[in-house]
Amino acid sequence: MSNPGMADVADSGVAADELKQFIERLERLEEEKAGIAGDIKEVFAELKGRGFDAKAVRQILRIRKKDQAERQEEEAILELYLQALGMA
């Protein structure tokens, strides 16, 4: 019992070549991503070495990705919850 869809791809040189190109592109991108992840790790090591708190910097990066309205809404909800728990 073979998969008919797989036979079509294997028998057609064009589809196999196209698939191979996609795979190779993805492999290159994965390599670049690994390189960038290494660069980010080095920057975090450097900032920690200079006395900065990496956890706080990561939080700042998350906050900066959000627009102001989204940030204000989250802060208001957090403040409301903290008050409800007597932590504000």
Secondary structure, DSSP 8 states (H G I E B T S, - for coil): ---HHHHHHHH-HHHHHHHHHHHHHHHHHHHHHHHHHHHHHHHHHHHHHTT--HHHHHHHHHHHTS-HHHHHHHHHHHHHHHHHTT--
